[in-house]
Structure formats: structure tokens, C-alpha cells
Amino acid sequence: MPQLTILMPAFDASEYIVEAIDSLLNQTFRDFELWIIDDGSRDNTRHIIESFSDTRVRKFYFEQNRGRVEVINEFVKKISSEFFTITDADDISHPIRLQLQLELLKNDSKLMMCGTSYAAMNDKGFLFRELRLPSDYSEVYAQMPFRCQFLGAATVMRTSVIGYFPEFYRVYFKDNIADADLASRIVDRFKAVNLSVSLYYYRILKTSLSRKCVTVRFLNLYEAVAFLSSERRSNRPDSLMRNEPEVVDKFLASITKKYDEDPSFIFRHAAFTHLYWKLMNEAWRNAFLAWRTKPMRARNYFLLIYIAAKTSLYFFTDRLFTMHYTTHFSKPLAR
């Protein structure tokens, strides 16, 4: 039996899945099985998966798209290895990622989840932002209510954690951040840390569902994760555990009233979200929609000026300083 099971759900991932699979098969840690789950892809993802003959690869196919949450909730119940991870079909792992994460988990029996810092890259694999995540549990615990301290696809967990959560990924978060909700529940109950070095390369695609469907709910959903965490930290089951999703709905409604008061606010918020992930076309589109909705609002003019300045800055820095993720593979790790 392998020590680690890697779950890789894939949907219409033909453009990037070869890179993603290769980055796992070429890990320095090799005692794993890679379960690739084609979730009803309409492109040639299935054909690409079939081309891999490595004995560590297991292949599963669905004719209809079921969604990541439903697929993972089914497959985590089948895992028998001591450790597991859930990765994405368009991202890249540094060759030494799994080795370092497994070493940390094996050396600390109280550690239930180990993540890693990561770098964001564009669709071509060029890096544009590094996100350093805390390696100290006390800091993780303190910061978790304000911002998720883990990238779900970059974590490795003990399989025993599954038994503590009857609903592994919660359906309430099926459209977005189910990973963040899971990480929050783990952190509130168990020790969980990150490797401080960036060992995962997170691909930002404008075509992904979370980038295309920027709604009021999407922009504020982590507030619900934090709200549920506050309930748990008060030594009581959270609203979803009590089967009271209407409580969470009411909470979200209370914090989104500001969008009703200013119809241009959602476009400003979306613009800054896209700008953070360097999706400039989407940032410009939402900034223009904010201005068109409320042309006399000073903040909407400021937003246009700010994005214009950022666009100019990125135009020069991208040509001078941007590196491809593969350049990191030959560099010594700065720990």
C-alpha cells in the first residue's frame, strides 16, 4: 500500500493536465498513487489521461460533470493510505514538494495538515506573485478568521482527518472555497502548518468558474467561513453542523446590504479582485461598469486611474522581471 494518495479531479483540462501530471510523477517522493478523475470532460482530457502508463496512475471517468465537491466527497471515502492530497489539474508542484511535506507530517504526530507557500502564475506559466503562508500554528490559528492561511490544492493531510468530518467538503460551499471551509474546520480542531518555501504553482485562468462568476456571494463567502469558525470557537457546533443553513444565509445578507446601497460597489470589488490576480481585461471591464453605473462617484474615477497606473507598471515589470515557473526547479530552495 502506498503512503500517499493524490486525488486529481479534472474537467476540460486538456491544455494543462500533462504538465500537472508530469510534475507529480517526477516528484522526489515516489511512494504514492495518483487517482485522476475525469469529471465528464467535453474536450480530449480523457484521451490524454489514457496516454499515461505509469503504474502509480489510476484512472476514473464520469460521463456527466458532477462538480469537484461531489466527486471528492465520494473518493475520499475510498482512500486507505496514511496520507492524501487533493490537487488541481492545471497547477504545478515543485519536484520536492511532497517529500518535504511528508517529512514534516511524519516528524510531528500531532500535525494533521501541512500546506506550503505558493506562487501564482498566468496561463502561460509565468509567475507574478508569491504568497508566503505562516509556518507557525499559533499564527495560522490567529489569522484564519481574517484570511485563509492555506491553498487547498497545496495541502497534504492525514487520512484519519476524514473520519472527523461526515461531510468532507460541505455542499453549502460547492460553488467556491470548499477547500477554505475545510481548512478552517481542521485548524479549529487540529494542528496545521505550512512550509514557508513556495513549492506550488497556482495557475490563474480567466476561464475558471471562480473568475467568471464574480457575484456578491462569491466576493463575501469567506466571511461566512469566518462566521462559522467563530461559532465553533465558542465551543458549539456551527450553523451548518446544526443543519441551519438559513442562519448563514441571514448572516451573508446582513453584510451585503452595502451592495444594495451602492450598485457600483460590486463592480469596484470585482475589479480589485481581478486586479489582485492580474486579470487585467476583467479588471478594466468591471472598473468601467462601476463608472457607468455611478459616473459621479469619486471612487469610481479613482479606480479607473488606479488600474491605468497598474497596467502601465505591469507592462514594464512583466518584460523585465517575470520568470517561468520552471526556472525555480533548478534553483536551491531558500528556506
VENUR-V651557 format. One record per residue. PSI is psi in whole degrees, -180 to 180 (* if undefined). OMEGA is omega in whole degrees, 0 to 359 (* if undefined). Layout:
# VENUR-V651557
<<PSI:OMEGA> <PSI:OMEGA>>
This chain:
# VENUR-V651557
<<132:179> <159:179> <-28:189> <139:171> <129:178> <120:175> <128:178> <93:173> <143:183> <135:176> <116:181> <51:186> <22:189> <-29:185> <-28:188> <-10:191> <-29:177> <-47:178> <-44:182> <-46:180> <-46:180> <-38:182> <-23:177> <-42:180> <-21:180> <18:177> <150:174> <-30:172> <126:190> <-3:185> <72:182> <165:166> <138:178> <112:178> <108:179> <124:187> <104:178> <113:186> <62:176> <37:181> <147:180> <-10:179> <-155:183> <28:178> <-44:182> <-41:180> <-40:179> <-44:179> <-42:181> <-23:183> <-12:181> <127:183> <2:179> <132:185> <-14:179> <-10:184> <128:170> <142:188> <134:180> <144:184> <138:171> <142:180> <-31:180> <146:178> <124:182> <-18:182> <149:187> <-42:184> <-48:181> <-41:181> <-48:182> <-41:179> <-31:177> <-44:189> <-27:179> <-26:180> <-15:182> <-7:186> <133:177> <-5:178> <166:182> <-31:183> <158:175> <162:175> <153:179> <113:185> <168:183> <154:185> <4:178> <8:181> <173:185> <140:174> <136:173> <144:185> <-25:184> <4:185> <-57:186> <-37:179> <-48:182> <-38:179> <-43:179> <-37:178> <-43:181> <-44:180> <-41:181> <-28:182> <-7:181> <99:185> <-18:180> <-12:183> <122:183> <-27:182> <137:177> <120:175> <-163:178> <151:169> <163:186> <167:177> <139:175> <141:180> <160:179> <-174:185> <-21:179> <-2:178> <12:179> <132:186> <142:177> <-9:178> <138:175> <133:181> <111:180> <125:181> <150:188> <144:179> <2:179> <128:185> <-38:180> <-37:177> <-41:177> <-49:183> <-41:182> <-35:185> <-16:186> <-37:180> <-17:184> <-34:180> <139:181> <133:184> <13:179> <145:166> <114:189> <-43:184> <-10:181> <8:182> <152:169> <134:184> <156:168> <136:181> <-26:180> <-20:181> <-27:184> <-38:182> <-18:181> <-12:184> <94:181> <-38:173> <97:188> <-69:167> <131:184> <133:185> <-26:179> <-29:182> <26:186> <-26:181> <-20:182> <152:174> <32:171> <-34:177> <-42:182> <-39:177> <-42:177> <-47:180> <-40:179> <-43:179> <-38:178> <-47:182> <-36:181> <-12:185> <-29:187> <166:174> <133:179> <134:183> <175:175> <154:162> <136:184> <-22:181> <144:180> <117:183> <10:182> <142:184> <110:191> <114:185> <126:180> <116:182> <130:179> <-16:181> <-9:181> <153:184> <-41:183> <-19:177> <-32:183> <-39:187> <71:180> <94:181> <173:176> <-41:179> <-47:180> <-45:185> <-19:185> <7:188> <-30:179> <-24:174> <-36:178> <-39:176> <-44:180> <-39:178> <-45:179> <-38:177> <-41:180> <-35:176> <-45:180> <-39:181> <-10:173> <17:176> <43:173> <155:177> <145:179> <173:187> <-37:180> <-35:174> <-33:179> <5:182> <43:179> <64:181> <-23:180> <-26:177> <-42:178> <-40:177> <-44:180> <-40:178> <-47:179> <-40:179> <-36:183> <-30:183> <-4:181> <10:178> <-29:182> <-25:178> <-29:176> <-35:181> <-32:179> <97:183> <-18:180> <-11:184> <-41:182> <-36:180> <-37:176> <-46:180> <-45:179> <-39:180> <-44:179> <-34:177> <-46:178> <-37:180> <-39:180> <-39:180> <13:173> <36:173> <83:194> <-39:179> <-43:180> <-37:178> <-45:178> <-42:182> <-45:181> <-33:176> <-40:178> <-40:179> <-37:177> <-46:180> <-42:181> <-33:180> <-42:180> <78:187> <-20:182> <3:181> <121:185> <-37:182> <-30:180> <-34:173> <-43:179> <-40:181> <-44:179> <-43:180> <-42:181> <-45:181> <-35:176> <-41:179> <-43:179> <-39:179> <-43:178> <-42:180> <-46:181> <-32:181> <-40:182> <-44:184> <-35:180> <-31:181> <-21:184> <-33:192> <-11:185> <136:179> <152:175> <149:184> <-29:183> <-22:178> <-24:180> <-22:185> <-26:182> <-2:181> <146:172> <142:180> <132:176> <105:185> <*:*>>
